[in-house]
Amino acid sequence: MADILLAIDIQHEASWRTALPEAVAQARNKEATLQVCAVVPDFGMSIVGQYFPADFEKDALRKAGEELQAFCQANIPEGVDWSAHLGHGDIDKEILRLAEELKVSLIVMSSHQPSELRSLLVGSHAAHVVNHAPVSVLVVR
């Protein structure tokens, strides 16, 4: 039995509204543990970090971890085993890192229709994960 990774952004319901029920169904069907992950991006360039209070990033990680636990407790049905994981850094890389670290058999995540400009500039997190994942990826719309 291999686990299932559900990648979400707690702040954006579109990232979990349809993906969560699908991931729960997959976990029940495979008698797997649902590994739920969210990623807090880092500041990137150090020049950006100087404009935030000293403990801002640490506090953001703590708060995000608390929100992820609360989300799982409130939204994952009874009878489904789950575990929450908070990544920090590049969203795509963290999802892929967690997938390998947790040895999951499936990654479930949402996608939306990106704007043409956004696709040209940054691409889609789902597309990157699909193209680089070591396991199957179910992209839910």
Z-matrix of the N, CA and C atoms (Angstrom, degrees):
N
C 1 1.449
C 2 1.537 1 108.33
N 3 1.316 2 115.91 1 122.02
C 4 1.467 3 120.74 2 177.86
C 5 1.534 4 109.05 3 -110.34
N 6 1.280 5 115.05 4 149.11
C 7 1.457 6 120.65 5 -176.09
C 8 1.527 7 112.50 6 -79.15
N 9 1.323 8 114.53 7 168.81
C 10 1.462 9 122.52 8 179.57
C 11 1.516 10 107.71 9 -119.51
N 12 1.329 11 115.87 10 133.15
C 13 1.463 12 121.50 11 179.14
C 14 1.517 13 109.48 12 -102.22
N 15 1.315 14 116.22 13 123.74
C 16 1.463 15 122.61 14 174.43
C 17 1.516 16 107.79 15 -108.35
N 18 1.329 17 116.30 16 116.12
C 19 1.461 18 121.54 17 179.51
C 20 1.526 19 108.97 18 -97.63
N 21 1.337 20 116.19 19 124.60
C 22 1.466 21 120.27 20 -177.31
C 23 1.526 22 111.05 21 -134.87
N 24 1.317 23 114.64 22 164.18
C 25 1.463 24 122.76 23 167.47
C 26 1.524 25 104.55 24 -118.54
N 27 1.310 26 117.07 25 106.92
C 28 1.465 27 121.73 26 -174.12
C 29 1.524 28 111.59 27 -55.23
N 30 1.313 29 117.09 28 -34.38
C 31 1.460 30 121.75 29 -176.34
C 32 1.526 31 113.68 30 -74.09
N 33 1.329 32 117.39 31 -13.74
C 34 1.461 33 120.69 32 -177.71
C 35 1.525 34 110.58 33 -123.62
N 36 1.313 35 115.22 34 103.27
C 37 1.458 36 121.42 35 -177.40
C 38 1.525 37 112.16 36 -54.59
N 39 1.332 38 117.50 37 -32.28
C 40 1.467 39 120.39 38 179.97
C 41 1.530 40 111.78 39 -60.40
N 42 1.329 41 117.45 40 -22.07
C 43 1.462 42 120.12 41 -179.04
C 44 1.528 43 112.80 42 -79.03
N 45 1.332 44 117.12 43 -14.19
C 46 1.468 45 118.68 44 -178.32
C 47 1.530 46 114.34 45 -133.77
N 48 1.314 47 118.75 46 -12.34
C 49 1.472 48 120.93 47 -175.28
C 50 1.530 49 111.75 48 -55.11
N 51 1.307 50 118.95 49 -47.14
C 52 1.469 51 121.12 50 179.42
C 53 1.524 52 112.42 51 -98.40
N 54 1.336 53 117.08 52 -25.75
C 55 1.464 54 119.88 53 -178.16
C 56 1.531 55 112.35 54 -73.19
N 57 1.327 56 117.22 55 -37.75
C 58 1.468 57 120.14 56 -178.12
C 59 1.530 58 112.18 57 -61.06
N 60 1.340 59 119.49 58 -50.38
C 61 1.476 60 117.80 59 179.00
C 62 1.536 61 112.65 60 -60.54
N 63 1.320 62 116.84 61 -35.75
C 64 1.469 63 119.81 62 178.43
C 65 1.518 64 111.02 63 -67.97
N 66 1.318 65 116.79 64 -42.47
C 67 1.465 66 120.38 65 178.77
C 68 1.524 67 111.19 66 -65.06
N 69 1.322 68 116.67 67 -39.99
C 70 1.473 69 120.64 68 177.10
C 71 1.530 70 110.02 69 -62.18
N 72 1.325 71 117.10 70 -44.44
C 73 1.476 72 121.05 71 178.76
C 74 1.529 73 110.66 72 -61.45
N 75 1.321 74 116.58 73 -42.80
C 76 1.468 75 120.30 74 178.62
C 77 1.531 76 110.86 75 -64.01
N 78 1.334 77 117.15 76 -42.60
C 79 1.460 78 121.09 77 179.93
C 80 1.528 79 110.80 78 -63.34
N 81 1.326 80 116.37 79 -42.77
C 82 1.470 81 119.58 80 178.45
C 83 1.527 82 110.60 81 -64.77
N 84 1.321 83 116.48 82 -44.39
C 85 1.461 84 121.84 83 -178.37
C 86 1.528 85 111.62 84 -61.70
N 87 1.316 86 117.03 85 -38.37
C 88 1.465 87 121.53 86 -176.66
C 89 1.525 88 112.60 87 -97.65
N 90 1.347 89 116.36 88 2.39
C 91 1.463 90 121.30 89 -175.84
C 92 1.530 91 110.07 90 50.68
N 93 1.332 92 115.01 91 47.20
C 94 1.457 93 122.21 92 -175.98
C 95 1.519 94 110.74 93 -110.62
N 96 1.305 95 115.43 94 162.26
C 97 1.456 96 121.34 95 172.80
C 98 1.517 97 108.51 96 -85.13
N 99 1.300 98 115.98 97 137.03
C 100 1.454 99 121.82 98 177.95
C 101 1.527 100 107.75 99 -89.73
N 102 1.313 101 115.99 100 114.77
C 103 1.459 102 122.94 101 178.38
C 104 1.531 103 106.80 102 -96.95
N 105 1.312 104 117.45 103 109.10
C 106 1.461 105 121.68 104 -175.94
C 107 1.525 106 108.50 105 -99.46
N 108 1.343 107 115.66 106 128.66
C 109 1.458 108 118.07 107 179.83
C 110 1.519 109 111.58 108 -127.54
N 111 1.307 110 113.99 109 147.72
C 112 1.458 111 123.19 110 171.28
C 113 1.522 112 105.73 111 -134.25
N 114 1.324 113 115.74 112 151.51
C 115 1.458 114 120.08 113 -176.91
C 116 1.527 115 109.78 114 -124.85
N 117 1.317 116 115.06 115 130.07
C 118 1.460 117 121.29 116 173.76
C 119 1.523 118 106.75 117 -96.91
N 120 1.331 119 117.34 118 116.45
C 121 1.470 120 118.75 119 179.23
C 122 1.520 121 110.92 120 -64.44
N 123 1.338 122 115.89 121 150.46
C 124 1.462 123 118.08 122 175.47
C 125 1.523 124 109.33 123 -87.23
N 126 1.296 125 115.53 124 176.16
C 127 1.457 126 120.51 125 -177.33
C 128 1.521 127 112.25 126 -69.90
N 129 1.324 128 116.84 127 -23.09
C 130 1.459 129 119.26 128 -176.10
C 131 1.515 130 109.56 129 82.91
N 132 1.283 131 117.07 130 -111.83
C 133 1.460 132 121.24 131 -177.93
C 134 1.528 133 110.56 132 -73.05
N 135 1.315 134 116.33 133 140.45
C 136 1.463 135 119.97 134 -178.41
C 137 1.525 136 111.92 135 -63.70
N 138 1.313 137 117.46 136 -24.86
C 139 1.462 138 119.94 137 179.19
C 140 1.532 139 111.03 138 -62.15
N 141 1.331 140 116.60 139 -30.38
C 142 1.460 141 121.07 140 178.56
C 143 1.525 142 110.05 141 -71.07
N 144 1.318 143 116.55 142 -41.73
C 145 1.452 144 121.66 143 -176.72
C 146 1.511 145 114.16 144 -61.17
N 147 1.315 146 118.03 145 -26.93
C 148 1.457 147 120.13 146 -177.56
C 149 1.531 148 113.15 147 -67.79
N 150 1.314 149 117.60 148 -13.82
C 151 1.466 150 120.88 149 -179.05
C 152 1.532 151 112.82 150 -91.42
N 153 1.324 152 117.13 151 -0.94
C 154 1.462 153 121.43 152 -179.95
C 155 1.522 154 109.68 153 -110.44
N 156 1.344 155 117.41 154 155.49
C 157 1.469 156 119.98 155 175.98
C 158 1.531 157 110.58 156 -58.10
N 159 1.321 158 116.37 157 155.84
C 160 1.466 159 122.27 158 -174.00
C 161 1.529 160 113.81 159 -53.45
N 162 1.325 161 119.26 160 -42.51
C 163 1.466 162 121.81 161 -176.35
C 164 1.521 163 113.27 162 -98.91
N 165 1.321 164 117.30 163 15.55
C 166 1.461 165 120.36 164 -175.04
C 167 1.526 166 112.51 165 -57.90
N 168 1.324 167 117.59 166 -49.40
C 169 1.466 168 120.55 167 -176.87
C 170 1.529 169 111.08 168 -65.75
N 171 1.330 170 117.00 169 -41.78
C 172 1.465 171 121.22 170 178.15
C 173 1.528 172 110.67 171 -62.39
N 174 1.325 173 116.46 172 -43.88
C 175 1.466 174 120.71 173 178.81
C 176 1.530 175 111.00 174 -65.91
N 177 1.325 176 116.93 175 -38.63
C 178 1.472 177 120.71 176 178.73
C 179 1.527 178 110.27 177 -63.09
N 180 1.321 179 117.46 178 -40.75
C 181 1.466 180 121.24 179 178.67
C 182 1.528 181 111.11 180 -65.54
N 183 1.322 182 116.43 181 -43.32
C 184 1.467 183 120.05 182 178.85
C 185 1.524 184 110.65 183 -61.31
N 186 1.331 185 115.84 184 -47.43
C 187 1.458 186 120.38 185 -179.15
C 188 1.523 187 111.22 186 -64.12
N 189 1.327 188 117.62 187 -41.84
C 190 1.466 189 121.27 188 179.25
C 191 1.528 190 110.94 189 -63.14
N 192 1.328 191 116.61 190 -39.09
C 193 1.465 192 120.13 191 177.23
C 194 1.518 193 112.02 192 -62.97
N 195 1.329 194 116.09 193 -42.18
C 196 1.471 195 120.52 194 177.60
C 197 1.529 196 110.86 195 -64.50
N 198 1.334 197 116.53 196 -42.18
C 199 1.464 198 120.83 197 -179.99
C 200 1.532 199 110.99 198 -65.67
N 201 1.317 200 117.00 199 -37.80
C 202 1.463 201 120.24 200 179.33
C 203 1.528 202 110.60 201 -65.39
N 204 1.326 203 117.30 202 -44.31
C 205 1.468 204 120.65 203 177.36
C 206 1.531 205 110.73 204 -60.50
N 207 1.324 206 116.51 205 -45.58
C 208 1.464 207 120.69 206 -179.95
C 209 1.526 208 111.03 207 -63.78
N 210 1.323 209 116.71 208 -40.31
C 211 1.462 210 120.78 209 177.91
C 212 1.520 211 110.54 210 -59.35
N 213 1.328 212 116.66 211 -48.43
C 214 1.469 213 120.62 212 -178.37
C 215 1.522 214 110.89 213 -62.80
N 216 1.324 215 117.17 214 -44.34
C 217 1.462 216 120.76 215 -179.73
C 218 1.531 217 111.33 216 -61.90
N 219 1.320 218 116.80 217 -36.34
C 220 1.463 219 121.11 218 -176.20
C 221 1.524 220 113.48 219 -84.19
N 222 1.330 221 118.33 220 -24.83
C 223 1.464 222 119.90 221 -169.50
C 224 1.519 223 116.65 222 -117.55
N 225 1.315 224 117.93 223 -14.73
C 226 1.466 225 119.29 224 178.59
C 227 1.518 226 107.81 225 -93.90
N 228 1.331 227 116.59 226 125.01
C 229 1.467 228 120.16 227 -175.03
C 230 1.528 229 113.02 228 -65.13
N 231 1.314 230 113.89 229 154.52
C 232 1.473 231 121.21 230 173.39
C 233 1.520 232 108.94 231 -54.41
N 234 1.305 233 116.00 232 146.12
C 235 1.452 234 120.82 233 177.08
C 236 1.520 235 113.97 234 89.49
N 237 1.322 236 117.79 235 -6.19
C 238 1.462 237 121.28 236 176.91
C 239 1.521 238 107.59 237 -107.24
N 240 1.331 239 115.97 238 118.15
C 241 1.462 240 119.82 239 177.00
C 242 1.522 241 108.79 240 -71.95
N 243 1.323 242 116.30 241 137.98
C 244 1.457 243 120.15 242 179.96
C 245 1.513 244 110.95 243 -146.36
N 246 1.309 245 113.63 244 161.20
C 247 1.453 246 122.09 245 174.52
C 248 1.523 247 106.83 246 -145.83
N 249 1.327 248 116.58 247 143.46
C 250 1.466 249 121.47 248 -177.33
C 251 1.529 250 110.14 249 -106.45
N 252 1.335 251 115.31 250 141.48
C 253 1.465 252 121.29 251 -178.20
C 254 1.524 253 108.80 252 -136.70
N 255 1.313 254 115.73 253 129.36
C 256 1.454 255 120.83 254 178.85
C 257 1.517 256 108.87 255 -109.03
N 258 1.331 257 115.45 256 121.86
C 259 1.455 258 120.77 257 175.32
C 260 1.511 259 110.14 258 -97.85
N 261 1.324 260 115.25 259 164.77
C 262 1.461 261 120.17 260 -179.56
C 263 1.520 262 108.52 261 -144.93
N 264 1.327 263 115.29 262 120.67
C 265 1.459 264 119.38 263 179.93
C 266 1.511 265 111.14 264 132.50
N 267 1.317 266 115.28 265 -141.21
C 268 1.456 267 122.46 266 179.53
C 269 1.536 268 109.20 267 -70.13
N 270 1.302 269 117.38 268 124.24
C 271 1.467 270 121.49 269 -173.50
C 272 1.520 271 111.85 270 -57.98
N 273 1.328 272 117.15 271 -51.94
C 274 1.463 273 120.79 272 -177.96
C 275 1.526 274 111.55 273 -60.43
N 276 1.321 275 116.03 274 -47.25
C 277 1.467 276 120.10 275 -177.66
C 278 1.522 277 111.41 276 -64.60
N 279 1.320 278 117.10 277 -37.50
C 280 1.467 279 120.12 278 -179.77
C 281 1.528 280 111.26 279 -68.47
N 282 1.318 281 117.53 280 -39.92
C 283 1.471 282 119.94 281 177.05
C 284 1.520 283 109.55 282 -61.67
N 285 1.328 284 116.95 283 -46.11
C 286 1.463 285 121.12 284 -179.97
C 287 1.528 286 111.30 285 -65.61
N 288 1.325 287 117.33 286 -39.54
C 289 1.464 288 120.91 287 178.34
C 290 1.526 289 110.65 288 -62.13
N 291 1.333 290 115.91 289 -46.40
C 292 1.466 291 119.43 290 179.61
C 293 1.525 292 111.68 291 -64.45
N 294 1.329 293 117.06 292 -38.55
C 295 1.473 294 120.37 293 178.51
C 296 1.524 295 110.34 294 -58.61
N 297 1.322 296 116.84 295 -43.40
C 298 1.467 297 119.94 296 179.89
C 299 1.518 298 111.56 297 -73.09
N 300 1.321 299 116.71 298 -44.08
C 301 1.461 300 121.43 299 -178.60
C 302 1.527 301 111.64 300 -60.84
N 303 1.333 302 116.15 301 -41.42
C 304 1.465 303 121.14 302 -177.84
C 305 1.525 304 113.05 303 -86.60
N 306 1.331 305 116.56 304 -6.12
C 307 1.465 306 122.57 305 179.18
C 308 1.535 307 111.77 306 55.08
N 309 1.337 308 115.39 307 47.93
C 310 1.463 309 120.20 308 180.00
C 311 1.523 310 110.31 309 -77.02
N 312 1.325 311 115.47 310 158.84
C 313 1.460 312 119.84 311 178.26
C 314 1.525 313 112.21 312 -101.45
N 315 1.350 314 116.26 313 -10.36
C 316 1.455 315 120.76 314 -177.10
C 317 1.526 316 109.05 315 -155.15
N 318 1.329 317 115.30 316 140.56
C 319 1.466 318 121.84 317 172.33
C 320 1.523 319 106.92 318 -111.94
N 321 1.321 320 117.33 319 130.31
C 322 1.466 321 122.41 320 176.71
C 323 1.522 322 107.49 321 -116.70
N 324 1.324 323 115.76 322 131.04
C 325 1.460 324 119.98 323 177.32
C 326 1.510 325 110.06 324 -155.44
N 327 1.313 326 115.58 325 159.98
C 328 1.460 327 121.03 326 179.04
C 329 1.515 328 110.38 327 -92.14
N 330 1.298 329 112.95 328 159.46
C 331 1.453 330 120.19 329 172.27
C 332 1.513 331 106.98 330 -139.19
N 333 1.290 332 115.70 331 159.10
C 334 1.459 333 120.72 332 175.49
C 335 1.515 334 107.43 333 -134.16
N 336 1.288 335 116.13 334 168.37
C 337 1.454 336 120.48 335 177.15
C 338 1.525 337 107.78 336 -73.38
N 339 1.325 338 117.72 337 108.91
C 340 1.458 339 118.60 338 -179.28
C 341 1.522 340 110.92 339 -76.23
N 342 1.321 341 114.54 340 154.36
C 343 1.458 342 118.05 341 174.23
C 344 1.522 343 108.11 342 -69.87
N 345 1.311 344 116.68 343 154.96
C 346 1.459 345 120.46 344 -179.14
C 347 1.527 346 110.71 345 -60.33
N 348 1.324 347 117.46 346 -42.42
C 349 1.453 348 121.23 347 -179.87
C 350 1.520 349 110.99 348 -63.90
N 351 1.326 350 116.88 349 -44.48
C 352 1.467 351 120.06 350 -179.93
C 353 1.520 352 110.56 351 -61.92
N 354 1.328 353 117.77 352 -40.53
C 355 1.456 354 120.98 353 179.30
C 356 1.522 355 111.11 354 -61.64
N 357 1.316 356 116.07 355 -40.77
C 358 1.465 357 119.90 356 -179.68
C 359 1.518 358 111.82 357 -68.34
N 360 1.336 359 116.62 358 -37.28
C 361 1.456 360 120.32 359 -174.76
C 362 1.524 361 113.72 360 -83.33
N 363 1.311 362 117.36 361 -47.11
C 364 1.462 363 119.17 362 -173.76
C 365 1.524 364 114.41 363 -125.11
N 366 1.302 365 118.57 364 -14.78
C 367 1.452 366 119.90 365 -178.45
C 368 1.513 367 112.01 366 73.93
N 369 1.283 368 116.46 367 -172.95
C 370 1.458 369 122.75 368 -177.23
C 371 1.520 370 109.96 369 -109.10
N 372 1.338 371 115.93 370 135.20
C 373 1.468 372 119.21 371 175.86
C 374 1.517 373 110.17 372 -60.49
N 375 1.323 374 117.06 373 -43.21
C 376 1.471 375 120.42 374 -179.50
C 377 1.521 376 110.96 375 -61.32
N 378 1.324 377 117.19 376 -43.24
C 379 1.469 378 120.35 377 -179.66
C 380 1.521 379 110.76 378 -62.37
N 381 1.317 380 117.39 379 -41.84
C 382 1.462 381 120.40 380 179.34
C 383 1.524 382 110.80 381 -64.50
N 384 1.329 383 116.90 382 -44.41
C 385 1.462 384 120.23 383 179.62
C 386 1.530 385 110.01 384 -63.15
N 387 1.329 386 117.36 385 -44.72
C 388 1.471 387 120.69 386 178.89
C 389 1.524 388 110.52 387 -56.95
N 390 1.315 389 116.46 388 -43.92
C 391 1.465 390 120.63 389 -175.69
C 392 1.521 391 114.33 390 -74.30
N 393 1.327 392 118.17 391 -18.48
C 394 1.464 393 120.04 392 -174.94
C 395 1.529 394 114.70 393 -122.21
N 396 1.302 395 118.43 394 -3.06
C 397 1.470 396 120.91 395 -175.70
C 398 1.527 397 111.66 396 -71.26
N 399 1.320 398 116.14 397 144.01
C 400 1.461 399 120.65 398 176.96
C 401 1.536 400 113.01 399 -81.89
N 402 1.344 401 115.78 400 -4.73
C 403 1.475 402 120.93 401 -178.93
C 404 1.529 403 108.62 402 -134.55
N 405 1.310 404 115.76 403 175.74
C 406 1.459 405 120.63 404 178.10
C 407 1.530 406 110.73 405 -64.49
N 408 1.323 407 115.25 406 147.82
C 409 1.461 408 121.77 407 178.40
C 410 1.520 409 108.20 408 -125.77
N 411 1.312 410 116.23 409 127.18
C 412 1.459 411 122.02 410 176.05
C 413 1.519 412 107.19 411 -104.07
N 414 1.320 413 115.81 412 111.64
C 415 1.460 414 121.48 413 179.10
C 416 1.527 415 107.42 414 -98.87
N 417 1.318 416 115.51 415 121.01
C 418 1.458 417 122.31 416 -174.56
C 419 1.524 418 108.87 417 -107.73
N 420 1.333 419 115.08 418 136.49
C 421 1.477 420 119.59 419 176.96
C 422 1.508 421 108.98 420 -114.74
